[in-house]
């Protein structure tokens, strides 16, 4: 599947906007980004959370850089056959990375069916 970068970014924004309010309420100081691929160039990583989860964080100080949730376009496109499947996978990826922000690790996400 192929999709222009700006169209993909719009899709990610739409999926982020469609998440339930109770999932995104309480998210502070987080930048959501779209990049083509991870730094290592692989297609195996669909998204990434960079930051300190709420369960490990003391509190924000003045002027701290935001945490980041990155959605990787090319890896997602490589595993999806159509836009509907892409939307579903972007949704799962966003939920997965937001869960990391809230302190839910991969093993718990596997148990919940989100990994």
C-alpha positions in Angstrom: 0.0 0.0 0.0 1.2 3.5 -0.7 0.0 6.9 0.7 1.5 10.4 0.5 3.0 11.7 3.7 0.5 14.5 4.1 -2.5 12.1 3.6 -1.0 9.7 6.1 -0.5 12.4 8.6 -4.2 13.5 8.2 -5.3 9.9 8.7 -3.2 9.7 12.0 -4.8 13.0 13.2 -8.3 11.7 12.4 -7.6 8.5 14.3 -6.2 10.4 17.3 -9.3 12.7 17.3 -11.5 9.5 17.2 -10.0 8.1 20.4 -12.3 8.1 23.4 -12.0 11.1 25.6 -11.3 9.0 28.7 -8.2 7.6 26.9 -6.7 11.0 26.0 -7.8 13.0 29.1 -4.8 13.6 31.3 -2.3 13.5 28.5 0.0 16.4 29.1 3.2 17.7 27.4 3.2 15.0 24.7 3.9 15.7 21.0 2.4 13.3 18.5 4.7 13.0 15.4 4.6 11.1 12.1 7.9 10.0 10.7 8.7 7.8 7.7 10.8 5.2 9.5 12.6 4.6 12.8 16.2 5.8 13.0 17.5 2.3 12.2 15.6 2.3 9.0 13.7 -0.9 9.8 10.1 -1.7 9.0 9.5 -3.6 12.2 8.6 -0.8 14.5 5.2 0.8 14.0 5.3 3.4 16.7 7.3 4.5 19.6 6.9 6.4 22.9 9.8 8.5 24.1 9.5 9.9 27.5 9.0 9.0 31.2 5.7 7.3 31.9 3.3 8.7 34.4 4.0 5.8 36.8 7.7 6.7 36.9 7.5 10.4 36.7 7.7 12.7 39.7 6.2 15.8 38.1 6.9 18.1 35.3 9.2 21.0 35.9 9.4 24.3 34.2 10.4 24.3 30.5 10.8 20.5 30.0 10.7 19.1 26.5 7.5 17.2 25.8 7.4 13.4 25.6 6.9 12.1 22.1 4.7 9.5 20.5 5.9 8.7 17.0 3.9 6.9 14.4 6.0 5.4 11.6 4.4 5.7 8.1 6.4 3.2 6.0 6.2 0.3 8.4 2.5 0.7 8.8 1.9 1.0 5.1 4.0 -2.2 4.6 1.7 -4.3 6.7 -1.7 -3.0 5.5 -3.6 -3.9 2.4 -6.1 -1.0 2.3 -7.1 2.2 4.1 -9.5 0.4 6.4 -6.8 -1.9 7.6 -4.4 1.0 7.9 -6.9 3.0 10.0 -7.3 0.0 12.3 -3.6 -0.5 12.7 -2.9 3.2 13.3 -5.6 3.1 16.0 -4.0 0.1 17.7 -0.5 1.8 17.4 -1.8 5.0 19.0 -3.5 3.1 21.8 -0.3 1.0 22.4 1.9 4.1 22.6 -0.5 6.1 24.8 -0.6 3.1 27.1 3.1 3.3 27.5 2.7 7.0 28.4 0.3 5.9 31.2 2.8 3.2 32.4 1.4 0.1 30.8 4.2 -2.2 29.6 4.3 -4.5 26.7 3.6 -7.7 28.7 0.4 -6.1 30.1 -0.5 -4.8 26.6 -0.1 -8.4 25.2 -2.5 -9.7 27.9 -5.0 -7.0 27.0 -4.7 -7.8 23.3 -3.1 -4.4 22.3 0.4 -5.6 21.4 
